[in-house]
Amino acid sequence: MTNQTSTRVSQRLAALQPSATLAVDAKAKALKAAGEPVIGFGAGEPDFPTPAHIVDAAVAAARDPKNHKYTLAKGLAELRQAISDKTFADAGYRVDPEDIIVTNGGKQAVYQACVALIDPDDEVIIPAPYWTTYPEVVRLCAGTPVEVFSGAEHDYKITVDQLEAARTPRTKALILCSPSNPTGSVYSAEEVTAIGKWALETGVWVITDEIYQHLIYDGEMSYLLACVPELRDQTIVVNGVAKTYAMTGWRVGWMHGPSDVMKKVANFESHITSNVANVSQRAAIAALTGDQSVVEEMKVAFDRRRKTLVSMLREITGFTVPTPRGAFYVFAHVGDLLGWEIRGRQIQTSAELAELILDEAQVAVVPGEAFGAPEHLRFSYALGDDDLVTGAQRLQELFRTV
C-alpha cells in the first residue's frame, strides 16, 4: 500500500516556483504565435543576433571531430585561459585558469555556488529587488533566503547597516548583483568596497553576479575583488557571455573562486552535466578574444532605448521611474495605481496590473512580486526600437484616463 504521506515529487521541487520572467515571455510568444500583436518587455534577452565571427567559429568547431567528444568537465583549457585573460583586462586582477569552471549558463554557476557553500538552515542574504532565481536556488540547497529590501528612493541599493541588521549566527553568504537585474542599479566603487569590507570583517561569503558588467551607461563597473582583493578566499564570482554578446541560447557561463572550493565544484559538475557543449565553448572563446566593437554597438543601442523608455514611462500618471544606469531593465514603481478601478477592474497588486496591461494593451511586463518587490513592474528594453516605442505608446493610451 502506498504511504499516505508520500508525494509524486520531492518537497524541494514541489515548493519550487517557475521563473516568472520566462513564464511571461512564453505567454507573450504563445499569443504572438496565435496572431496577437503582443509586444514583450518580459525576457532579459538581447534582440540582436549573435555576432557573425562568433557564429563562424561555432560552425568551424562543429566540423572538427575533436569537439564531438567529451572534454574536461571544468571547461576547455583554451576557454578558461580566455576567461582569465579577459578578467584581468576588465577587472585588473588575475585568476588561475585552474580555478575557473565553465557552466551551462550563468544559472548553473549560481546554483553550483550555492551548492558549494550552503548547508541546511544556513541563511543567505539576498538584496531585494532580486533576480527571481536567487531565492529559489537557495531553497533548493535547503538554505534560508533572507531578503533585504531597498526601494526606489535609495536607487534600489542596500547599505552595510541593512546587511548588518540582517546578519545572524546562521548567515553564510550574500548574493550581490551589480549591475542589477531587475532594477538596472549599479553600485559605486565606494559602495562595493564598503560591502566587501563588511563581508571580510564578518566572515560572510559573497557570491557576486557580474554578468551585466559591460552594460553600464553612466559611470564604470566596480568589481568586488578589485575593490577588496583580500576577499578572494571567501568570494565566488559568476559570469557568462549571454548578455554581453547576445548569446543567451548558447548556454555558456562560468564561475571562479578559491581553489579548494572550485575543485569540489568541478567534481559536482562532472556528475550532473559533464562538460558544456564544446561547440558553444569554442564560440565563447571567439566572443572573448575577438572583435569587441560589437559589444559597444549593442551598448549604444541599449542606451538609446533606455533613454526613450524612461522618458515615455515617466509621462504615465502613477509611474515612478528611476533612471537605470546598467543592464537593460527599467524598474517602475506603480504603487500609486493600486486600489484604483481601471477598465472596469479593481487593481490591488502589480501582478493584477501586469495582467490588465497584457489583456487591454497587449503588452507583456513582469510584475514586481517575482522580484520580491510588490508595487513594481519590470520592463526589459532589449527589444527593437519600433516595438519599444509602440509598446510604450500603448501603455500611455491605456492609462490616459486613470
C-alpha positions, -999 to +999 in steps of 0.1 A: +000+000+000+012+035-008+023+056+021-004+082+026+021+110+033+042+103+001+040+127-029+048+122-065+077+147-064+101+157-037+092+185-013+121+206-028+107+205-063+071+208-051+079+241-034+099+255-064+083+283-083+087+287-120+108+315-135+084+344-137+104+361-165+104+330-187+067+325-179+058+360-191+080+356-222+064+322-230+029+336-227+038+366-250+053+342-276+023+320-275+000+349-281+022+361-309+021+326-325-017+328-323-017+360-343-020+385-315+002+417-318+018+414-284+049+434-275+070+417-249+090+437-223+095+405-203+126+385-211+161+397-204+173+387-238+191+409-264+172+411-297+204+412-317+218+381-334+250+367-321+279+384-339+289+367-372+325+360-362+312+340-331+288+320-352+316+313-378+338+300-350+310+276-339+304+264-375+341+256-378+341+239-344+311+217-353+331+204-383+361+195-362+359+159-348+378+168-316+347+188-305+325+157-309+338+140-278+337+145-240+362+171-227+372+182-192+341+189-170+355+222-158+358+235-194+382+237-223+416+249-213+416+275-241+383+290-228+394+291-192+426+309-203+405+333-223+383+340-193+414+345-171+428+370-196+395+388-201+391+391-163+425+407-160+418+431-189+384+441-175+388+439-137+426+443-132+432+411-112+443+376-123+426+343-119+443+310-122+426+292-151+426+261-129+402+280-105+377+287-133+348+263-141+327+267-173+290+261-168+258+257-188+249+294-185+250+317-156+222+300-138+242+268-133+271+289-120+247+305-094+233+271-085+267+255-081+280+284-060+251+278-036+256+240-036+292+246-027+285+269+003+251+262+017+242+236+043+207+230+056+194+260+075+222+283+065+210+318+058+218+337+026+212+375+024+196+385-009+191+422-016+156+429-030+146+436-056+164+404-067+167+382-098+139+357-094+162+326-094+183+336-064+159+327-035+147+295-053+182+282-057+190+289-020+158+269-011+168+241-034+200+238-013+180+237+019+191+272+029+170+301+040+169+332+019+169+364+039+155+393+018+167+429+025+147+454+006+157+488-007+133+510-027+134+535-055+142+563-031+176+546-025+181+535-061+173+500-050+207+496-033+212+481+001+236+495+027+261+479+051+238+489+080+210+469+064+233+439+059+245+440+095+209+442+108+200+411+087+231+391+098+227+363+123+250+335+135+235+314+107+244+338+079+266+321+054+266+342+023+255+373+005+244+373-031+253+406-048+244+416-084+257+448-100+246+460-125+213+447-112+186+425-126+158+437-123+165+473-114+195+483-136+211+499-105+249+500-103+269+500-070+297+526-069+333+517-060+327+532-026+296+511-020+312+479-033+342+485-011+321+491+020+301+459+014+333+439+007+350+451+039+318+442+059+319+407+044+356+404+052+352+415+088+322+393+095+333+362+076+303+362+053+309+347+018+299+367-012+285+353-045+289+382-069+270+381-102+288+402-128+270+391-159+259+426-169+294+441-164+297+456-198+263+472-199+269+503-179+258+537-193+267+561-165+299+556-147+321+525-146+319+489-134+332+483-099+345+448-094+343+434-058+377+416-059+394+447-074+379+469-047+387+444-018+414+419-030+416+404+005+381+389+000+393+364-026+393+335-002+356+339+005+342+351-028+327+332-058+323+352-090+297+342-116+296+355-151+289+345-187+287+355-224+249+356-226+241+393-221+273+410-234+275+391-267+238+383-274+245+346-267+216+336-243+209+304-263+244+292-264+244+285-226+280+294-216+287+308-181+315+304-157+325+308-121+357+312-102+367+311-065+391+297-040+410+266-053+397+242-027+361+251-033+364+250-071+379+215-070+348+203-052+325+222-076+343+205-106+336+171-090+299+181-087+297+193-123+313+161-136+283+142-121+254+165-132+263+177-167+298+165-178+312+193-199+294+222-216+289+216-253+322+221-270+308+240-299+294+266-276+327+268-257+345+274-290+320+302-297+327+317-263+364+317-270+357+337-302+335+361-282+361+368-255+391+370-278+376+385-309+364+419-321+349+438-291+335+466-311+302+446-315+297+450-277+299+488-279+275+488-309+249+469-289+255+490-259+248+522-279+215+508-290+206+498-254+214+532-241+192+548-267+163+525-258+169+531-221+165+569-225+134+565-247+116+541-224+124+560-192+111+593-209+079+577-222+071+558-190+075+590-169+047+605-189+023+580-174+003+590-143+011+567-114+045+556-127+076+565-107+106+556-129+142+559-116+169+561-142+187+527-145+224+530-150+232+495-162+218+462-176+187+466-198+158+470-174+136+497-162+120+490-128+090+513-123+072+518-091+034+517-097+020+516-061+000+548-068-021+529-093-030+501-069-065+503-054-079+520-085-105+508-109-090+506-144-110+495-174-137+481-150-112+461-129-103+468-093-065+465-093-049+456-060-015+442-069+012+447-095+005+411-107-031+421-114-018+453-131+005+433-153-024+410-163-045+441-171-018+455-193-014+423-212-052+419-217-060+455-226-028+468-242-013+436-255+020+444-237+038+418-216+057+430-185+069+412-154+052+421-120+074+431-091+062+402-069+085+380-089+115+400-077+105+405-040+092+439-048+054+443-049+041+476-064+066+475-092+068+464-129+099+454-148+104+464-184+132+449-204+144+473-232+163+445-250+138+447-279+137+466-312+133+504-311+100+504-330+084+478-308+096+496-277+080+529-288+048+512-298+045+493-266+051+525-245+025+543-265+000+516-258+007+520-221+003+557-223-031+553-240-042+526-215-035+549-185-046+582-201-079+582-183-067+570-149 
